[in-house]
Amino acid sequence: MSSIHLKLSFAYYRIISIQDIVDAAAGNKNLPDNAVLLTFDDGYQSFYTRVFPLLKKFRYPATLALVGSWLDKPNTEGRPTIPLMTWPQVREVVASGLVEIASHSYDLHHGMIANPQGNEQSAVTSRIYDKEYEEYEKDEAYRQRIFEHMGKSSDFIFQNLGIHPRVMVWPYGEYNSLAIDAAKLAGLPITMGLRDGHNSLADLSAINRLILYGNPDAKQFAQLVAKQRLSRALRVVHLDMDFIYDPDEQQTERNLDAVVDRILNSGANTVYLQAYADPDGDGNADQLYFPNRHLPVRRDLFSRVAWQLKTRAKVKVYAWMPILAYKTDVPLKWYVKEWRDGKPQLPGTSIPACRRLMLKRVNISVKFTRI
């Protein structure tokens, strides 16, 4: 984007800084209409050679997120081959007063083995799967790893720049509530993901960001910012994992490949992925497709299927789980009853109890969890 395109693109908007947001959240100032925060991830050399001159020309503030290990250890696994900024260059952009340095983690900008099939997923949100012992990272070990990384990231930037960052930009835009808590404890109360949408000063714990790629021209940029990607029509596929599963793991993989290709070619952009097994079709969750403490696991397959859909079919994936339709040994009083003949009774046997409930009240019988 040329300097002319940049000026035209932002003519309607007011570029603000992190400090402007902090002051406004504290009630010390008002943000202008159409306020926009500029952020740049990874600390590539191109920020210094191409972006920084434009920031100085137009006096635009911006936020630059750095990966500590990439700057600290040139041979770090996963370090990009694209040239990175040097510390003298980082100090220069900070000294300009226009650039706020954020953490992009110390060493969490990479994937980790996250399921038995060997898929690498976000190091921030995934429990590491140990193939040798065939087990997942324990909750306390995961918690300790994330909290230690948040503290190390903040300390590393302070050691090199003399300032503590106050913003955490999540690698790949992936985060969860534990990661947000760890960031706050490390002095990073503002964090940023990669979801489209407007933001509110009432909650800065996970700011939405609109990612730009493909070097759009001024018209394309304006359309993208004005409409974002939220205006896309929702094209949904409900995918039953019982039709993917097969006792033969190789056949399961062939089934998965066929499903991914079909969804990719269908034009769907969202998948509701049934995460429980119901092979007899009675509407009850007999087993689950992910590790848990409550029901048997048919096969640890959900993570694998969800990841393949996200990365290959380029769709959003939500877990489809029933709220009430579970088979388990619980007291009779726990069961949902129907009002019949002037009193509460268990439904008749012609339709299984939970199945009948789901048919009658489908609007509340399921919940979706973004994957």
C-alpha positions in Angstrom: 0.0 0.0 0.0 1.5 3.3 -1.0 1.6 6.4 1.2 -1.2 8.0 -0.9 -3.4 4.9 -0.5 -2.6 4.9 3.3 -3.7 8.5 3.7 -6.9 7.9 1.6 -7.7 4.7 3.5 -7.5 6.3 6.9 -9.1 9.6 5.9 -12.4 8.5 7.5 -10.7 7.0 10.6 -8.8 8.4 13.6 -5.7 6.4 14.5 -5.3 6.0 18.3 -2.7 4.6 20.6 -2.7 2.1 23.4 -2.4 5.0 25.9 -5.5 6.6 24.4 -7.4 3.4 25.1 -6.1 3.1 28.6 -7.0 6.7 29.3 -10.5 6.3 27.8 -11.1 3.1 29.8 -10.2 5.0 33.0 -12.7 7.7 32.1 -10.0 10.4 31.6 -10.8 11.1 27.9 -13.2 10.2 25.1 -12.1 8.3 22.0 -13.0 9.9 18.7 -15.6 8.4 16.4 -14.2 5.7 14.0 -11.2 5.1 16.2 -8.7 2.6 14.9 -5.7 0.9 16.5 -2.8 -0.2 14.2 -1.0 -3.4 15.2 1.9 -5.2 13.6 3.0 -8.7 14.6 6.4 -10.6 14.7 8.9 -7.7 14.4 9.9 -8.3 10.8 12.5 -6.0 9.2 9.9 -4.7 6.9 8.2 -2.9 9.8 11.3 -0.8 10.2 12.0 -0.2 6.5 8.5 0.2 5.2 6.0 0.8 8.0 8.0 3.0 10.3 8.7 5.7 7.7 5.0 6.0 7.0 4.2 6.2 10.7 6.6 9.1 11.1 5.3 10.8 8.0 1.7 10.8 9.1 2.4 10.8 12.9 0.4 7.6 13.3 0.9 5.6 16.5 1.1 1.8 16.3 1.7 -1.3 18.4 4.5 -3.8 17.5 4.4 -7.3 19.0 7.7 -9.1 19.4 8.5 -12.8 19.9 11.3 -12.9 22.5 13.0 -16.2 21.5 13.2 -15.1 17.9 15.3 -12.1 18.9 17.1 -13.9 21.7 18.1 -17.1 19.9 18.7 -17.0 16.1 18.5 -20.8 15.8 15.1 -21.1 17.7 12.9 -23.8 16.2 10.1 -22.2 14.2 11.9 -18.9 13.8 10.9 -17.4 10.5 13.5 -17.1 7.7 12.2 -13.6 7.0 14.7 -11.0 8.4 13.8 -9.6 11.8 14.4 -6.3 13.3 17.5 -5.8 15.5 17.5 -4.4 19.0 18.9 -1.1 17.9 16.1 -0.7 15.4 13.5 -1.7 18.1 14.9 0.9 20.4 14.8 3.5 17.7 11.1 3.0 17.0 10.3 3.1 20.7 12.3 6.3 21.1 10.1 7.9 18.4 7.2 7.9 20.8 4.9 6.4 18.1 5.4 2.7 18.7 4.2 0.7 21.7 6.0 -2.6 22.2 3.8 -5.6 23.0 4.6 -9.2 23.8 3.9 -11.8 21.2 5.1 -14.4 23.8 8.7 -15.4 24.6 8.5 -18.9 23.0 4.9 -19.8 22.3 4.7 -18.8 18.6 4.8 -22.4 17.3 2.8 -25.5 17.3 3.0 -28.5 19.7 1.8 -32.1 19.3 -1.7 -31.9 20.6 -3.3 -35.3 19.8 -2.5 -38.9 19.2 -2.5 -38.4 15.4 0.4 -35.9 15.7 -1.3 -32.7 14.7 0.6 -29.6 15.9 -1.7 -26.9 17.4 -1.3 -23.7 19.3 1.2 -23.9 22.1 -0.9 -21.4 24.1 -4.2 -23.3 24.2 -3.2 -27.0 23.7 -2.2 -29.6 26.2 0.9 -31.3 24.9 0.4 -34.9 23.9 3.3 -37.3 24.9 3.4 -40.1 22.3 5.8 -42.1 24.3 3.6 -42.3 27.4 0.3 -41.8 25.4 -1.0 -39.1 27.7 -1.8 -35.4 27.7 -0.1 -32.7 29.7 -1.7 -32.5 33.2 -3.7 -29.5 34.1 -1.2 -28.2 36.6 1.7 -28.7 34.3 -0.1 -26.8 31.5 -1.0 -24.0 33.9 2.6 -23.7 35.1 4.0 -23.7 31.6 1.7 -20.8 30.5 2.2 -18.7 33.6 6.0 -19.1 33.4 6.0 -18.2 29.7 4.0 -15.0 30.3 6.3 -13.9 33.1 9.4 -14.6 31.0 8.0 -12.7 28.0 7.5 -9.6 30.0 10.8 -9.8 31.8 12.7 -10.4 28.6 11.4 -7.2 27.0 12.1 -5.2 30.2 15.7 -6.5 30.2 16.3 -5.3 26.6 14.2 -2.1 26.5 13.9 -1.0 30.1 10.1 -1.0 29.8 7.5 -3.6 30.9 5.0 -4.3 28.1 1.3 -4.0 29.0 -0.1 -5.7 25.9 -0.1 -9.4 25.0 -0.8 -10.3 21.3 -1.7 -14.0 21.2 0.3 -16.1 18.6 -2.1 -17.2 15.9 -4.8 -15.3 17.8 -5.4 -18.3 20.0 -6.1 -17.9 23.8 -8.3 -19.1 26.6 -9.3 -17.8 30.1 -6.2 -19.3 31.8 -3.9 -17.6 29.3 -5.7 -14.3 29.9 -5.3 -14.7 33.7 -1.6 -15.5 33.3 -1.1 -12.4 31.1 -2.8 -10.2 33.7 -0.5 -11.6 36.5 2.5 -10.8 34.3 1.4 -7.2 34.0 -0.2 -7.6 30.6 -3.9 -6.6 31.2 -4.6 -5.9 27.6 -4.5 -8.8 25.1 -5.4 -9.2 21.5 -6.7 -12.0 19.4 -7.5 -12.3 15.7 -11.3 -12.2 15.5 -13.2 -9.7 13.5 -15.5 -7.3 15.3 -15.7 -4.0 17.1 -14.4 -3.5 20.6 -15.7 -2.0 23.9 -13.7 -0.2 26.5 -15.6 -2.2 29.1 -13.4 -5.2 28.4 -9.8 -5.0 27.1 -8.9 -8.5 28.2 -9.2 -9.8 24.6 -9.4 -7.2 21.9 -10.7 -8.1 18.5 -8.5 -7.4 15.5 -9.1 -7.4 11.8 -6.2 -9.1 10.0 -5.2 -7.7 6.6 -3.4 -9.7 3.9 -3.0 -9.7 0.2 -1.9 -6.0 0.0 -5.4 -4.5 -0.7 -5.8 -1.3 -2.5 -7.7 1.6 -1.0 -11.1 0.4 -2.3 -10.6 -3.1 -1.1 -9.3 -1.9 2.2 -12.3 0.3 2.7 -14.7 -2.5 1.9 -13.0 -4.9 4.3 -12.9 -2.5 7.2 -16.4 -1.3 6.7 -18.0 -4.7 6.4 -15.3 -6.8 8.0 -16.0 -10.5 7.6 -19.0 -10.6 9.9 -21.4 -9.9 7.0 -20.6 -13.2 5.3 -23.6 -15.5 5.0 -23.5 -18.4 7.4 -23.3 -21.6 5.5 -23.5 -24.4 8.0 -22.8 -28.2 7.9 -23.8 -30.4 10.8 -21.2 -33.2 10.8 -21.8 -36.4 12.7 -18.5 -38.0 13.7 -20.1 -41.4 13.8 -20.0 -41.4 10.0 -16.3 -40.7 10.1 -15.3 -43.2 12.8 -14.4 -46.7 11.8 -12.8 -49.5 13.9 -10.0 -49.5 11.3 -8.0 -46.3 11.9 -6.8 -46.2 8.3 -10.4 -46.3 7.1 -11.2 -43.5 9.5 -8.5 -41.4 7.9 -9.9 -42.1 4.4 -13.4 -41.2 5.6 -12.0 -37.9 7.1 -10.2 -37.0 3.8 -13.4 -37.5 1.9 -15.4 -35.4 4.3 -12.9 -32.6 4.3 -12.8 -32.5 0.5 -16.5 -32.5 0.3 -16.9 -29.6 2.8 -14.2 -27.6 1.1 -16.0 -28.0 -2.3 -19.4 -27.3 -0.8 -18.7 -23.6 0.0 -19.6 -24.1 3.7 -17.9 -21.7 6.1 -19.0 -23.2 9.4 -19.2 -26.8 10.8 -21.1 -27.9 13.8 -19.1 -31.0 14.7 -20.9 -33.6 16.8 -18.4 -34.5 19.5 -20.3 -37.5 21.0 -21.0 -41.0 19.8 -24.6 -42.1 19.3 -24.2 -45.3 17.1 -27.7 -46.6 17.9 -29.3 -43.3 17.0 -31.5 -43.0 20.1 -30.4 -39.4 20.7 -28.3 -40.1 23.7 -24.6 -39.6 24.1 -23.2 -43.1 24.8 -19.5 -42.2 24.4 -17.4 -39.1 23.5 -14.7 -38.4 20.9 -12.4 -36.6 23.3 -10.8 -37.4 26.7 -13.0 -36.6 29.7 -13.7 -37.7 33.3 -17.4 -38.7 32.8 -18.1 -40.9 29.8 -16.2 -43.5 27.9 -14.1 -42.4 25.0 -14.9 -44.1 21.7 -11.7 -42.7 20.2 -9.7 -39.6 20.8 -10.6 -38.1 17.4 -12.3 -34.8 17.9 -9.2 -32.7 17.9 -7.9 -34.4 14.8 -11.1 -33.9 12.8 -11.6 -30.3 14.0 -8.0 -29.4 13.1 -8.3 -30.9 9.6 -11.5 -29.0 9.0 -10.0 -25.7 10.1 -6.7 -26.0 8.3 -7.8 -27.7 5.1 -11.4 -26.8 4.6 -10.9 -23.3 6.0 -14.1 -23.4 8.1 -15.0 -22.3 11.6 -15.6 -25.4 13.8 -18.0 -25.6 16.8 -18.4 -28.5 19.1 -21.9 -29.9 19.0 -22.8 -31.3 22.4 -26.2 -32.2 24.0 -27.1 -30.5 27.3 -29.5 -33.2 28.5 -29.2 -36.3 26.4 -26.6 -38.4 28.3 -26.8 -42.0 29.5 -25.4 -42.2 33.0 -26.1 -43.7 36.4 -27.8 -40.9 38.2 -30.8 -40.7 40.7 -34.2 -40.8 39.1 -35.0 -37.3 40.4 -32.3 -35.9 38.1 -34.2 -36.9 35.0 -36.2 -34.3 33.1 -39.9 -35.2 33.2 -42.9 -34.2 31.1 -46.1 -32.9 32.6 -48.8 -35.5 31.8 -52.1 -36.5 33.5 -51.7 -33.6 36.0 -48.3 -34.7 37.3 -44.7 -34.9 36.3 -43.8 -38.3 34.8 -41.0 -39.8 32.8 -41.9 -39.9 29.1 -43.2 -43.2 27.6 -41.0 -45.8 26.1 -42.1 -45.3 22.6 -39.5 -42.5 22.2 -36.5 -42.5 24.6 -36.8 -39.9 27.3 -34.0 -37.7 26.2 -34.7 -38.1 22.5 -38.3 -36.9 23.1 -37.0 -33.9 25.0 -34.6 -33.0 22.2 -37.4 -33.3 19.6 -39.7 -31.1 21.6 -37.2 -28.5 22.7 -34.4 -28.6 20.2 -33.8 -24.8 20.7 -32.2 -25.5 24.1 -31.0 -29.0 23.7 -27.5 -28.2 22.3 -24.8 -25.8 22.9 -21.9 -24.7 20.7 -18.3 -24.2 21.7 -15.9 -22.4 19.3 -12.9 -24.5 18.6 
